[in-house]
Amino acid sequence: MKIAILSSRFPFPIEKGDKLRLFHQIRCLSKEHEVTLYALTDIDIAPEDYNQVSQYCHRIFVYKLSFFSRIWNSLLCFLKKWPIQVGYFYNSPIFKKIVTELEKEKPDYLYCQLIRMAEYAKAMDIPKCLDYMDAFSHSMRLRYHSAPWWQKPFFKREAFFLKRYETKIAPHFDQLTIISEQDKSRMGLALDQMVSVIPNGVDFNYFKNNTNIAKAYDLVFVGNMGYYPNVMAAKFIIEKIVPNLIKVKPDIKILIAGARPSTVITKLAHPQVTVSGWIEDIREAYLGSKIFIAPIYHGAGLQNKIIEAMALGIPCICTPQVNNAIGARENEILICSHPQDWVKLICDLLEDPDSQSKMALAASIFVAENFSWEHSTHQLEELFYLS
């Protein structure tokens, strides 16, 4: 099958969840199909990053969004009554170029990642699938409730128009996918029966445990630190957990790792907390720590960082919101339902190496059985054949 893929970002380097999902889907689909990628970008693509993706693609088309077009098209959203998430990425000249190339390529199927690209895909007269991935409108509603007063009008508008767009765009596609049952229920689409859950996976060839790495930290949190839910989680660690934790464990060492640490995080420097920024081999952050913590109370989707840590045999403590998308059981993960309970759960687990070992083993088995990129992409393939 000839599969055309539309993406709002070039899927490498992998420092964001949508890029992670798409890169591995392309990798797995390329084993049986001819994949052509049509990707937008607002930055230049490094040759080494291009090569990482090109080994799995028949052809790649990259379209650069200029700064002026991004600003202008964002402003047009107010006339078109589109969410900014859609308008920012839509460019009429690029649309015409993509149409021209698709007419030449004549793909059998079109896979559109995120509603950001839906305007490019909806008029294409070929079988097609839209991957919502996350419930964007739900994330915006959460941002609205937690935003300062002067930002609330923006997030309120974006949440409203995202919700409307998510519903309005659905009938234009033959198949719809999303990352978890939790996100599917949050969408509340009238065409709910059309939405298939396609979870993320773990690259088990990459995320293999290496016991030779010393445990330099007691706790670790990993994520794209320019992403709001991760910023809020890191802020919660530094402001809420650390002050109470050092009262009982004054020598505690915590690592916060990930690309683009915001100034909100870097300004909250603490003697017990290392904010590393980008780490070339993220396995070192996971394996160099005893416990992974994820106090995430905002956001949507499936937290890749959790299943990666679990795959490596790192005991994890997270919120119910995080585990709802994963579905791990009591012996495989610890759930902190109340913000005030983090210190007790952390201390109890740090002082019980036997429980750490048992949880680590159970967690790695659970992820191996439930989160394979090959399996989830096979589910996606089956949807393509149904159209």
N, C-alpha and C positions, 0 to 999 in steps of 0.2 A: 504494500500500500504506500502511495505517495502522500506524506503528511506535511502540511504547511502549519507552522507554529507562529503565532503573533505574540510578541512579548513587549512590555513597556520598559524592560531593562535588559541589557546584555547579561546573560546568566553566569558571568564569571568576572572577578573573583567572587567566591561565595561568602558574603558577609551579611546577607539579608535572607529572610525566610523564603520570599518568592523566588529568589535566584537559586537557592538550594533546591527547592521543589522542582523547578523547571530543568535545572542542569541534570539531575538524576533521572527525570522522566525522559529527557532527550537521550541520555546515555542508554537507558534500557530500551526505548523505542527503536533506537538505531540498529539493534541486533537483528530485527526482523523487517524493518521498514526503511524507506528512503525519506529522511527528514530534511526539510528546508526551513531555516529560521529567518524570520523577519523581526528584527529587534530595534526598538528606539533606544536612544541614549542622549544624555546631555553632557557627556564627557568623552574624551578620546579613549578608544579601546587600546590597551597595551597589546603589542604583538603576542606576548606569551599568554595573555588571557584569551585572545582570539584563537590561538592554537589549541588551547585546552578544549574549546567548544567545537572547533572545526573538525576534529578527529571523529566526531559523531554525526556530522551533518553533511548532506550532499551538497548544499549550497547555503551561504549565509549572506543576508542583506542587512546592513546596518544603516539606520537613518538618524542623523543627528538633529536634535531639536535645538534651535538657536535660543538664546536668552530672550530676545525680543518676542519670538513666537510663543514662548511659554507664558510670558507675562500677558501678551495680547489675548491669547486664547483663554487664559484664566479669567480675564475681564469679561470676555464674551459669554462666559458661563452665566452671568447675571441677566443677559438678554435671552439666552437659550433656555434658562432655567435648568441647567445641568449642575451636577456636583463638581466642585473644583477637581476632584480626583479623576474625573473624565475629561473635562475641558483642558486641563493642563497638558495632557498627552495627545490631544487631537490636533492634527495639522493637515489642512486640506491638500497642499501640494504633496505631502508624504502619502496621504491616502491614495492619490492618483497614481503615484509611483508603485505602491503596493498592488493596486488593482492591475496595472500593466504587467507586473512581474507574475502575478497569479494567473493571468490569462495565458502567459507564455508557459508557465510551469504545469498548469492543469492538474493540480493536486486532487487526490481522491477524497481528502478529508482536511478540515481546517480546525485546529485546536487553538483557542483564544485564551490566554492566561490573564485573568482579572478583568473586571468591568472597565478598567482604564482603556482597554483595547477594543471594547465591544462596538464602538462606533465604526471602527475599521472593518469589523467582521460581519456586522448584522445584515448588510445588503448582499453579501457574497452568496451566489446561487450554487452552493455545494454543501454537503452534509457538514455540520459543525457542532462543536462543543465549547461551552463557556465554563471555565474554571473560576468560580467566585473565590476560591481558596478560603478566605475568612469572611465573617459577617462584618463588613466595613461599617455599615450604618450603626451597628451595635457599639463598635469601638468609638465612633464619633459621639454617640449619646453619652458614653462614659466620660469622654473628654469634656463634654459640655458641663456635666455635673461637677467636675473637679477643676475646671478652668477658672482663672480669675475673672472678675466681672467684665473687664474690657474685652476679653476673648470670647465670652459666652455667645454673643450674636453670631459670630462666624461659625462656631461649632454647632450651634442650633440649626443654622441654615444648612450646613453641610450634612448633618445627620438626617434632616428632613428630605433633602434632595437625593441623598444616597439611597435612603429607604425606597423612595418613589422610583428611582432609576433601577435598582435591583429587581423590582417587581416588573417594571415596564419592559425591560430588555429581555426577560426570560423567554417569551414566546418566539423570539427571532432565532432561537437555537434549538437543535434537535436533541441535545443532551446538555445537562447542567451538572457540575460537580462542586464539591466543597470538602473541606479537610476533616471535619468531625461531625458527629451527631449533635453535639452541643451547638455548633455554629449553624447547622441546618435548622434546628428548632428556633434559634434566635432570628433567622431570616424571616420565618413565618410566611413563606410564599404560598400563593394560591395553587401554584403548580408544584407543590411539595413532593408529589409522587415522582416527578421527573428528576429530582435532585439526588444524585448518587454520592455517597461518602467515599472519597478516595484519600486515605490517610497518607502522611509522609512516611518515610522509612529511615533506615540507618545504613550507611555504607560500612558493612561489617569487615571488609578488607582493610579499611582505614581505622575504624574505631575498635582496635584490639588492645587489650590490657597489656601494659608493660610494667611489670613489678620492679624494674630497675630504677624507675623515677622516684626520688625521695619525696616524702610528704612535707613540703615546706610550709604549707598553710593548713589551718584547721578547717576553714570554710572557704567556698568559692561560689561566685555568681558570674555567669558568662552570658553575653548577649550583645547585640548591636546597641551601643550606648548612646546613639543618637535617636533611638526609637523610644517614644514617650513611655509605654508601659515598663520598659527596662530602666529608663531613667528614674521612674517613680519607685521601682523595686530597689534599685541601688540606693536611692535617697532614704527609703524606709530602713534598709540595713544600717546605714551610717547614722541616721538620726534616732531611730527607735530601738534597734537591736543592740548595736554596739555599746551605748552608754550603760545599759543594764547588764550586758554580758561581761564587760570588763570588771564589774563589781564582784563577780564570782570567779572569773577567769582573766586576771589582769594581763596575762601574757598571750592572749588569744591573737591569732594571725589570720587575716581575711584578705582574699584576693577578689577584686572586681575587674574582670577582663572583657575586652571586646572593642570593636572598631568604633571610632568617632565618639569618645567620651565627651559629653556635653559639659559646658562650663558649670552647670548646676552641680555636677558630680565632682569635677576637678577642684572646685572651690570648697568642697566639703572634706578636704584632706584630713586624715586622722592617723596618728602614730600606729594604730593597730590595723589600718586598712591600706592596702596597696591598690591603686588604680593604674593598671598596666597599659591600657589602650590595646591596640591591635597586637595579637600574638600570632606569629607565622604558623606555628603548629599548635592549634588550640588543644590538642590532646595533653600537652604539657600542663595547661591550666587545670584541666580535669584531674589528671592523674597525680598532680603535685599537691592535691588537697584531700582531706579526709572525708568531708561531707559537702554535697552540693545543696545550696538553699535557693529557693525561688519564691520570695514573698511578692508574687504578682497578683495584684487586685484589679488591674485594668487590662484591657486588651481582649483579643479573641484569637481563635486559631489553636493549632497544636504546637506546643513549645518544643522545638527541636532540641534545644539545649538539655532538656530533661531526659529525653530518650537516648541522647548521645551519652550523657553521664551514666545513665543506667546500663547502657550497653558496655561501658568500660568498667562496670562494677563499682561505681561510686554511689554510696547511700545518698538518697535524696529526701529533702523535706520541702513540701510545696503547699500551696493553697488548694482548696477544693476546686476553684475555678480552673486551675492548671490540670489537675488530675481528671476532671470530668471529661476532657478531650483525650486523655490517655487510657484511662480505665484500669490502672494498676490496683492491685489488692493490698490489703493491710500489711502483709508480710513483705511486700515488694517496694513500698514507699511509705513515708510518714506524712500525714496530712495535718497541717496547722490551720484549724478553723477560726481561731480567735487571735488577733494580733498580739495580745499580751502573753500568749503561750509559746512564742518562738524561743525565748531564752531557756525555758525548762526543757523543751524537746531537744534543743541543740546540746545542752549540757548532759542530759540523760544519754544521748547517743554517743557523744564524745567519750563518756566514761564507761562505755560498754562495748569494747572491741569485738566481743563475740556476736552481739546483735548487728554490729556493722558488717561483719563478714557474712552472716546469714542473709541479711538484707541485700548485700551486694550480689551474692550468688543468685538469689531469687529474682532480683531486678534484671540481671543480664539474661537469664533464661526467658523471662517474660518478654523482653524486647526482641530477642531472637525469634520467638514464636509469633510475634504480632506485628512487627514493624520492619518489613523487608521492602526495599525499593522495587525489587523484581516482582514481588507479589502485587503490590499496589498498582504498579504500571500495567501489569497483566489485566487487572480489573478495568483500568482505563481503556486498554485495547479492546476489551470485550464490548465496551460501550460504543466504540467507534464502529464496530461491525454491526451493531444493532440499527444504525442509522440508514 
